[in-house]
Amino acid sequence: MTYAVIRVRGQPDVNYDIENTMRLLGLTKVNHCVVVPENDVTKGMLQKAKDYITWGEVSEETLANMIRVRGRLAGDKMITDDYLAEKSEFKTADDVAKAIINDGYKMKDVEGAKIVFRLHPPVKGYEGNKKPFSSGGALGYRGEKINDLIARML
């Protein structure tokens, strides 16, 4: 299982521990997204930063679409299927997404790929960036509904 994690809030006066946790995740700016494996370490990090981020289980189709549309290489070049076939063991973005979700690969295993996806703000905005998702807001764990949010941000 793999989580997609998106930073929703970006205040200048965030607690140092929370800011450091988000930096370790790679979430330095609002609307940045990273894909992390589900394990005890990442779950603890997500719980620590839950008041500034949202996360959930990403699907293969959504991840492949995100790699195609917003995936970048060093020098801000797009990740294409030709590049993947030439520089990695994968042929398409679908193969990369399947490997990340099922086999535990990471974006950094693709040569030259950036681990952060810089997404657009969501169409029609966030539900509210001060309340948890369970109470009608945008923060915290949202399960499979993260795919809907990512689709609105591509």
N, C-alpha and C positions, 0 to 999 in steps of 0.2 A: 504494500500500500504506500502511496506517495501523496504528500500534501502540497498544495499550491498555497503560498503565503503572500499576502498583499499588505503593504503598509497603507493605512487609511489616514492616520493623523500625523502631523509633523510640527510639533511645537518646539520653540527654541529652548524651553526650560524643562526638558524631560529629565527625570532622575537618571543619574549616571549609570546605574546597573541596568536599567531598561534600555537606555541608549546603546550601551556596550553590547547587550544581547542582540539588539536589532542590527548593529554593525557586524557582529559575528555571523548573523544570518545573511547579511548582504543587503539589508533593507535600509539604505541611507537616505532615501527621498520618498515622498508620497507617490503612490501609484507604481512603485517598483514591486515586482513579483519575483519570487524564487520558488524553486521546486525542491523540497527536502524529503528525505525518507522518513517513514514513521518508525521511531524508536524512542526509548525512554529519555534520551538526551534532548532530542528535538521537541518532544512533548513538554519537557520542563521549560525549555526556552520559550515555547509558544505560550505557556501559561504565564510566564513572567511578563511578557510583552502584550498580553491579551487586550489591554486597554488602548492599544495603538495599532493593532493589526487585525486582519481577519484571515481565516484559513479553512480548508476543507479538502476532501478527497477529489483529486483531479482525474478526469476521464482521459482515455487514450486519444479520443478524437479532439478534445479541447487542447490537450498538450501538443499534439501534432500541428494543429492550427496555430497555436501560439508560437511554436518554433518557426513555422513558415512565415507568419506575418510579422512578428516582433523579435525573432531570434537574430542576434547580431554577432559578428566576428570582430576581432581587433581591427580598428580603423573604421568602425561603424558600417561595415559591409554586411549585407544580408546573408543568412544561411540558405543556400540553395541545395537542391537534391544533387546537382553536379558536384558541388563542393563536398558534400557528405560522401558520395561514392568515391571521390578521389582521395580524401584525407582521413577517412575513418572506415571502420568495418561495416558501416551501415550504408544502405543504398538510398533510402528516402527518410523524410522526417517522420513518417509513420513508424518505420523501424526503430528510430531513435526513441520515440515516445513509448513504444512497446517495451524496449529494453529498460528505460528509466522506470517505468511502472512495475514491470514484472521481475527484472533481473537485478535491480539495484544499481544500475549505472547512474552517473550524474552528468550534468551538462558540462562540467569541467573535463570529463573524459573525452569529449569531442575536441580535437585539436584546434585551438584558437577561438573557441566559442566563449562568449561571456555568460556567466551564470545568472545574471539579472536580466529580466525582461522589463523594459520600460513601457508600461501600458499607458493608454490615454485615460483621462477621467471617464467614469462610466456615463453612458447615455442616461439622461434623466437623473443623474447624481446618485450619491449614496443615500441610504435610507435614513441616515442621521449618524453623525460620527461621534456621538457621545454616549450612545446606549448600546448594550449588547444585542446581538442578532436575535436572541430569544425574546427580547422585549421590543422588537420592532426597529432596532438600530442596525448598524453595519459592523460592529466590532465582535471579535471572538470567533468561536467555532460555528461554521455554517454547513458542514457536511457536503452533500452532493450539490447543493445550491451554489457552491463556488463556481461551478461551470457556467451558470447563468450570468454571474457577475463578470467573469472573464470574457464571455461572449459580448457583453455590453461594453467592455473596455478595449476590445480589439477594433 
